[in-house]
């Protein structure tokens, strides 16, 4: 069963993409395969663009995918709006306001949740669905200085 980690951002102007880049960097260093499930092509483009510049000297191999097949060698991180290939189901970054139908196929689901009424309400609804299904959910809250603390 998947483990769910939810990161609640402190700053209202933070859209979460930088935090996702840092989490992707950490997981790429651990040689995990990841998939970022986006709501649309614009969100995928923004995440892709930030991955190139978020930290000087850092590089996370990544590729935006559509419906066409992708060629080997596969990067550590795939970004798209559809179900990931089997090879990239270790980590799912759910950037959508809903839970993808195929989420049970992933080992771990990570959600970064910006401040904002609509986004937080959607997160609460997903959290209830995760808990009702019996998932282990860990929630981390960001302090104003950027540190993370697990909620109990």
C-alpha positions in Angstrom: 0.0 0.0 0.0 1.2 3.5 -0.9 2.6 5.8 1.7 1.3 9.4 1.4 3.3 12.5 2.3 1.6 15.9 2.3 3.7 19.1 2.6 1.7 22.2 3.6 3.4 25.4 2.5 3.5 28.4 4.8 3.8 31.3 2.3 0.7 32.3 0.3 2.7 33.3 -2.7 4.6 30.0 -2.9 3.1 27.7 -5.6 5.1 24.7 -4.4 7.2 24.1 -7.6 10.5 24.9 -5.8 9.7 22.5 -3.0 8.9 19.9 -5.6 12.2 20.5 -7.3 14.0 20.0 -4.0 12.0 16.8 -3.3 12.8 15.5 -6.8 16.5 16.3 -6.3 16.5 14.3 -3.0 14.8 11.3 -4.6 16.9 11.4 -7.7 20.0 11.3 -5.5 18.5 8.2 -3.9 18.1 6.8 -7.5 14.4 6.6 -7.3 12.2 6.8 -10.4 9.6 9.6 -10.2 6.5 10.8 -12.0 5.0 14.3 -11.7 1.3 14.1 -12.5 0.3 17.6 -13.6 -3.1 19.2 -14.2 -2.2 20.4 -17.7 0.6 21.2 -20.1 1.2 24.7 -18.7 1.9 23.3 -15.2 4.2 20.7 -16.7 6.0 23.4 -18.7 6.5 25.5 -15.5 7.8 22.6 -13.5 10.1 21.5 -16.3 11.5 25.0 -16.7 12.2 25.4 -13.0 14.0 22.0 -12.8 16.7 23.5 -15.1 17.5 26.5 -12.9 16.3 25.8 -9.3 19.8 25.2 -7.9 23.1 26.2 -9.6 25.0 23.1 -10.7 22.1 20.7 -10.0 20.6 18.6 -12.7 17.8 16.1 -12.5 17.3 14.1 -15.6 13.7 14.7 -16.6 11.4 14.7 -19.6 7.8 15.8 -20.3 5.8 13.1 -21.9 2.6 13.0 -23.8 0.9 10.0 -25.3 3.8 8.8 -27.4 6.3 6.2 -26.3 9.5 7.4 -24.8 12.9 6.1 -25.6 15.6 4.5 -23.4 17.5 5.6 -21.4 14.6 6.9 -19.3 15.3 9.9 -17.1 14.8 9.8 -13.3 11.7 12.0 -13.5 8.9 12.0 -16.0 6.3 14.8 -16.1 2.9 14.4 -17.7 -0.9 14.3 -17.5 -1.4 10.6 -17.9 -0.6 7.3 -16.2 3.2 6.8 -15.8 5.0 3.8 -17.3 5.7 1.0 -14.8 9.3 2.1 -14.5 8.3 5.4 -12.9 5.9 4.4 -10.1 8.2 4.6 -7.1 7.4 8.2 -6.4 4.3 10.1 -7.6 4.3 13.8 -7.2 0.6 14.5 -7.4 0.3 18.1 -8.6 -3.4 17.7 -9.5 -6.4 18.8 -7.4 -7.7 15.2 -7.6 -6.3 11.7 -7.0 -5.5 9.9 -10.3 -7.4 6.6 -10.8 -4.1 4.7 -11.1 -2.6 6.0 -7.8 -2.6 2.6 -6.1 0.1 1.4 -8.6 2.6 3.9 -7.0 4.7 3.1 -4.0 4.7 6.6 -2.5 2.6 9.7 -3.2 3.9 13.1 -2.4 1.7 16.2 -2.5 2.9 19.8 -2.0 0.0 22.0 -1.0 0.2 25.8 -1.4 -1.8 28.1 0.9 -5.0 29.1 -0.6 -8.6 28.2 0.2 -9.5 26.2 -3.0 -6.2 24.2 -3.0 -6.4 23.4 0.8 -10.1 22.3 0.5 -9.2 20.0 -2.4 -6.3 18.6 -0.3 -8.6 18.0 2.7 -11.0 16.0 0.4 -8.0 13.9 -1.0 -6.8 13.4 2.6 -10.1 12.0 3.6 -10.2 9.7 0.6 -6.7 8.5 1.3 -7.5 7.8 5.0 -10.8 6.1 4.2 -8.8 3.7 2.0 -6.4 2.9 4.8 -3.3 4.7 3.6 -0.6 5.8 6.0 -0.6 9.6 5.7 2.2 11.8 7.0 1.6 15.5 7.0 4.5 18.0 7.2 3.9 21.7 7.9 6.3 24.5 6.8 7.1 27.2 9.3 7.5 30.8 8.2 11.3 30.4 8.2 11.0 27.4 5.8 11.7 24.5 8.2 9.5 21.4 8.0 7.8 19.7 11.0 5.7 16.6 11.0 2.2 17.0 12.3 1.1 14.4 14.8 
